Amino acid sequence: RSRIRTPSRLPSPLFVSWKLLPGQRLRGCMGTFSALKLHSGLREYAITSSMKDNRFQPIVYEELPKLLCSVSLLTNFEPADHYLDWEIGTHGIRIEFTTERGSRKTATYLPEVAREQGWTHLEA
């Protein structure tokens, strides 16, 4: 069953996720917080997320029939006043911090990640 929604014509930050069926095990996910036109953003990040996500080996031809691809268009960013100030399944999380050695680190969790993983606010 396909859930196609008409995307905004405005440039938008986006992420492309690949999951392997059955079980929908994550196989790649990359994106950008820079606003891109949908066509060019999909072209770039469909390839990048399938081949260059350093958490995984590149996707191979034999996996294609078992892959599920999803696109997340990110909108309505808002700062949180507290680290627990977000709703599981509704809000994504963008975390930025500097380590004790001065190295800058970032992490992004799309809105569906905490719900799919069964995480609480503290586990996310």
N, C-alpha and C positions, 0 to 999 in steps of 0.2 A: 504494500500500500504506500503510495507516494504522498508526501506532504509538501506540496509546492506552494510557496507563498510568493506573491509579487514583491520583489525587492524594490527598495527606494531607488530612484534614479540619481540621487545625490551620492557623491563619493562617500565611502564609509570604511572605517577600519574593519578588517575581516580576518577570519581564521578558517583554514580548511583542515578537516579531520578525516582520517582514514581508519576504518575499523574492520577487523577480520571476522567473518561469520564462520561457524556459529559462535555465539557468546559475545560478539562485538568487542573483542580484545583490541585495544588501541594499537594501531600500526604506524601512525604518524600524525602529527598535528603541528602546524606552524601558521603564523600569520603576522599581521602588522597592526600597530596602533595608528599608523599614518592613513589618512583617508585616501582611498583609491577608487577609481571607477570600477564597477563590478566586473566588466569584461576583462580588463587588464589585470585586476587583482586576482581573479580566479585563474587566469592563465598562468600567472607567476606562481601563486601559492599552491595550486594543485600539483604542479611539478615539484616545487621546493619541498612541500610537506611529504610527498611520496618518496623522494630520493635523498633528501639532505637533512632530515631530522636525525641528529646525531645520537639519539637514544635508541635508534633502530637501524637495522640493515635496510638498504634500499628495497622498495617493493619490487617483486619480480613478476614476470609475465604469468606464471602459473597461479599466482594469487588473485589475478584480476576477477575471475568469476565469483570469488568469495568476498570481495571488498564492498564495503558500504562507505560512501563519501558524503560528508555533510559540510555545510558552509554556515558559519556564524557571522552575521553582520552585527557589529557592536555599536550601540547607540546609548544615549542618555547617561554619560559618565557623571558620577558624583562622588565627592570625597566622603569617606566615612569618619565620623567623629570618634568611633571606638572600633577596635578590631572585631567585635561581635555584631557590629551594626550593618547586617546584611541578611537577606533571606535565601536559604538553600533552595536551589531550583529556579530562582528568579534573578539573582544577581551573580555576576562573575566577580572574580577577585584579581586585582593586579597588585602584586607585592614588590616593593623596591626597598633594598637595604644595602648597607655597606658593612663588610665583615671587619673584624678586629684588625686585619692586615691592610684595610683600606680598599679592598676589591669590591666593586659595585656588582650586586646580584639582583636579578629580577625573576619573577615567576608569574605565570598567568593561569588561572583556572576559569574556563568558560562556565556559564551558568549551570549547565547540566552535569558537570564533573562531580561535584559533591553529592548530588542526588544519585547519580549512577554508581558511585563508589560506596554509598551508604555512610558517608562521613557526617559527623557532627560539625558544629562551628569550630570547635577546638581541634579536631582532627585535620580540618582543611588548613 
